[in-house]
Amino acid sequence: MWALSRSQKWQQTAAKLSVVGIGLVLAGCSSVASHSGPASAQSSPQNPVYLINCSNVVQPEHRVELDAIDAAMEDRQHYAALAQLEALSFGTQAHWLRWAQLLGQVDQLETSEGVFQAIVDECGSHQALHGLGVVKVKKGEVIQAIEHLSAAKDQAPANADIRNDLGYALMQAGRYDRAAFELRTAYELSRGKASTRQNLIAAYYLNGGKAGIQQLQQQIALSDEQIAAGIRQANQLAGLSFDLEQPANVSKILEDQARHPAKGGELSEPMVIQTLDRLSDSFRQPIPQRIGESTRND
C-alpha cells in the first residue's frame, strides 16, 4: 500500500508539472502575440522582421484607439498620430495599416514600403496592396505601382480610392486611355468626389486635348474653374509648363499625336506625352486618409 501510495504521489506530481509546463507555454505564446507592435519587431535596422497581426476584428478598445489616430490624421497631425500609434499594442491589421501609412506621410518611405510589403506577404489584403502601390508611385517606381494597384483592384473592384489611385499611376506612366477608364469608374463610384473629378479631367485632357474635354462636358456638368484645375493637373503630370491662355505647345503636340490615334478605349482622340516620374505632394492624391475601412462612424 505504501509503495502504491508513493507511486500515486509521483503521478500526481508529474501531472501538476505537466499542467504548469503547458501553462507556461500558453503564457509565452500569449506574450508574443500581445507584443507584436513595431517596438518588438524582431529585426536589425537593415533587415526588419515584423510580427504582423492580420485580424480584422476591431474590439471596442481598439475602436477608441483607432478613432483617436484617425482624428489626428484627418487634422494632418501626422507626426503626433504616429507617436500615439507607436505607443499602442498592435492588436489588428488596421493598426499595422495605419502605421505603414503614417510612415509614408512623414517621408519614411523605405520603412513604409517594408511594412506594407510585410502585411501583403502575411495577409494579402487589398488595403496593403493599395498602400504598397502608392508608396511605389511616390518612389517613382510606377510600373510596380500599377501592378500592386491592379492587384488591389482585382480584390476590391468597387473601391473608388483604389481606382482613383490606379488611374493616377497610369497617367504618370503615360497610359492616358486606360487612366481615363479607371478614373471615370472611380468618379462614378465616389459620386463625384472632387479629387477624383480633377484627375478625371486631367486624364481626358491628356488623352484627347480640347476634344477630350468637350466630350467629357457632354456627359458631366463641369465649371470653367474645375476644368482649369484639371488642366493644371494634366500639365504637372505631363511635365509641361505654360500659360493656360496660350496653350500653343499643347496644341502642337495634340496635332502631331492626332495623326496616330490609339484603337479602342475610353476616348476617341488619345495622345501620348512622356510623363515625369514625380508625385507633387506627399500622398496628396493617391494615398487615402483612410486606408482600409474607417473605424469612425461619421
Secondary structure, DSSP 8 states (H G I E B T S, - for coil): -HHHHHHHHHHHHHHHHHHHHHHHHHHHHHHHHHT-SGGG---BTTB------------HHHHHHHHHHHHHHHTT-HHHHHHHHHTS---SHHHHHHHHHHHHHTT-HHHHHHHHHHHHHHH--HHHHHHHHHHHHHTT-HHHHHHHHHHHHHH-TT-HHHHHHHHHHHHHTT-HHHHHHHHHHHHHHTTS-HHHHHHHHHHHHHHHHHHHHHHHHTTS---HHHHHHHHHHHHHHHT----TT--HHHHHHHHHHHTS--SSSS-SS-------S--SSTTSSSS-SS-SS-----
